[in-house]
Amino acid sequence: MDQFAALTNELESAGVPHEMITYSGAQHAFTVFGGSRYQEAADKKFWKR
């Protein structure tokens, strides 16, 4: 989350429009169906966006 916060700060400082979203408990690649990190609830929320 340190890198997430740092990126957010950099984008805001540069005036770059952005939206940062986290999915609680979901790791990188959480939408890869059948993968070891797949998180069904987070995947469904992701696709609704």
CYANA upper distance limits for C-alpha pairs under 8 A (distance plus 0.5 A):
  1 MET  CA      5 ALA  CA      6.68
  2 ASP  CA      6 ALA  CA      6.64
  3 GLN  CA      7 LEU  CA      6.53
  4 PHE  CA      8 THR  CA      6.69
  5 ALA  CA      9 ASN  CA      6.68
  6 ALA  CA     10 GLU  CA      6.70
  7 LEU  CA     11 LEU  CA      6.63
  8 THR  CA     12 GLU  CA      6.65
  8 THR  CA     20 MET  CA      7.81
  9 ASN  CA     13 SER  CA      6.49
 10 GLU  CA     14 ALA  CA      6.65
 11 LEU  CA     15 GLY  CA      6.67
 11 LEU  CA     16 VAL  CA      5.64
 11 LEU  CA     17 PRO  CA      7.98
 11 LEU  CA     18 HIS  CA      7.84
 12 GLU  CA     16 VAL  CA      6.51
 12 GLU  CA     17 PRO  CA      8.13
 23 TYR  CA     42 ALA  CA      6.45
 24 SER  CA     42 ALA  CA      8.26
 26 ALA  CA     30 PHE  CA      6.30
 26 ALA  CA     37 ARG  CA      8.10
 26 ALA  CA     39 GLN  CA      6.86
 26 ALA  CA     42 ALA  CA      7.19
 27 GLN  CA     37 ARG  CA      7.02
 28 HIS  CA     37 ARG  CA      7.99
 29 ALA  CA     35 GLY  CA      8.48
 29 ALA  CA     37 ARG  CA      6.82
 29 ALA  CA     38 TYR  CA      7.45
 30 PHE  CA     35 GLY  CA      8.35
 30 PHE  CA     37 ARG  CA      5.61
 30 PHE  CA     38 TYR  CA      4.83
 30 PHE  CA     39 GLN  CA      5.78
 30 PHE  CA     42 ALA  CA      7.85
 30 PHE  CA     43 ASP  CA      7.22
 31 THR  CA     37 ARG  CA      8.41
 31 THR  CA     38 TYR  CA      6.04
 31 THR  CA     39 GLN  CA      7.13
 31 THR  CA     40 GLU  CA      8.08
 31 THR  CA     42 ALA  CA      8.19
 31 THR  CA     43 ASP  CA      5.64
 32 VAL  CA     37 ARG  CA      7.91
 32 VAL  CA     38 TYR  CA      6.08
 33 PHE  CA     38 TYR  CA      6.28
 34 GLY  CA     38 TYR  CA      6.92
 38 TYR  CA     43 ASP  CA      8.22
 39 GLN  CA     43 ASP  CA      6.46
 40 GLU  CA     44 LYS  CA      6.71
 41 ALA  CA     45 LYS  CA      6.94
 42 ALA  CA     46 PHE  CA      6.58
 43 ASP  CA     47 TRP  CA      6.80
 44 LYS  CA     48 LYS  CA      6.84
 45 LYS  CA     49 ARG  CA      7.23
